[in-house]
Amino acid sequence: MPHPTDIDRADIDHVDIPALLDDLHGSATRLANTLDALTDRQVCEPSALPGWSRGHVITHLARSADAYHWLLTLARTSTEPGPRADAAALDRALREGAERDAAALIADLRGTLDRLFGAARAMPAGRWSTLVSALAGWRHPAWFTLRRAWRELETHHVDLNLGYTPADWPTHYVAWALDDTIASLTARGCPLARIEATDLDRAWTLAPAGPTATGFGHALLAWLCGRGPDTHLGSDLQPPTPPPWPMPPTPGWG
């Protein structure tokens, strides 16, 4: 893959890295609290994702944290820290890893998150603007890796189906994720004209004409990322199918 490149320093000036790391720590702590009482029987039970057990979800989170650690190390050193796992390797790791017992799954996830936080602490301030590439090919600054990890933890915590729901998402996470998701929807076309989050006192215009989706922010976000129903839409509307999640950020970089 191409080596990372630097972009204009102004791109990082509005990003509060310590606050973003605090948010990520908070998500990891809430997830750890949920997993503390997990039993071997529960890890084999279905998650909210079709075809995935809870063991699949936990394994996916661990391998995602590995990928984010890889990207941060690349951004810091300008050298690939070993081979990058491709889609086939990740699929194999998911299938094999999901069969482990609860203790092994939780220890794996805890270790990968610790390594991710260690890589973030080691990152020089001047390297957060370095462009890296997601496995799907789209590029983003290294600091956006933390946002990707934040979204991964919050969304898949819900997918575990262990009592953590979209209503438990932090308000500022919901606000950011709606901004990011709706910007991507607007750029790619969407059969909605407007989205209104009544509890956030926020609204987004996507098109000059068409239906409006209205509801609490967490319910709208859950629907847009395929984790909730469309009951907040009018009964006379045919709601659009949520797009593949997550979408590349808009505007993109590089």
Disulfide bonds with the S-S distance in Angstrom:
none
